[in-house]
Amino acid sequence: MAPDGDLWLDPALARRAGRDLAAAGRAITAQRDRLGADLAARSADRPWGRDDIGAAFDRVYRTAETTVLKGWRGSGRHVEGLGDRVVRAVDAHVRNDAGTARRVAAAAT
């Protein structure tokens, strides 16, 4: 926001920021798919053991693992969606601003 209270928008910069944010979300999801899949595969071997204590740990661990992996993917998708919405909001603002400018110009003539 400008010191005089006006809102100034550089549409190209804002669109690029939105695209970058969406790309960051895709990168988060890609990391989750790569690293999260590796984590799940390694934990499937139950390196903590298969005795009573290992079985108890496994029950708790599976719940946590599922929650973390699901949240990780959801975070990536959410960030990607935010970026997409930034781009749409900028486009809507530019269209609205242009339409308002046309109406003001028409009213002045």
VENHUCOR-V641508 format. One record per pair of residues at least 12 apart in sequence whose C-alpha atoms are under 10 Angstrom apart, sorted by the first residue. I is the first residue (numbers start at 1). J is the second residue. Records with the same first field share a line. If there is no record, write none. Layout:
I = J  J
This chain:
9 = 90  93  94
10 = 90  94
11 = 87  90  91  93  94
12 = 87  90  91
13 = 90
14 = 83  86  87  89  90  91
15 = 83  84  85  86  87  88  89  90  91
16 = 83  86  87
17 = 83  84  86  87
18 = 79  80  81  82  83  84  85  86  87  88  89  90
19 = 80  82  83  84  85  86  87
20 = 80  83  84
21 = 79  80  81  82  83  84  85  86  87
22 = 76  77  78  79  80  81  82  83  84  85  86  87
23 = 76  79  80  81  83  84
24 = 76  77  79  80  83
25 = 73  74  75  76  77  78  79  80  81  82  83
26 = 73  75  76  77  78  79  80  81
27 = 76  77  79  80
28 = 72  73  74  75  76  77  79  80
29 = 72  73  74  75  76  77  78  79  80
30 = 73  76
31 = 72  73  76
32 = 68  69  70  71  72  73  74  75  76
33 = 69  72  73
35 = 69
36 = 65  66  68  69  70  72  73
37 = 69
39 = 65  69
40 = 62  65  66  69
43 = 58  61  62  65
44 = 58  62
46 = 58  61
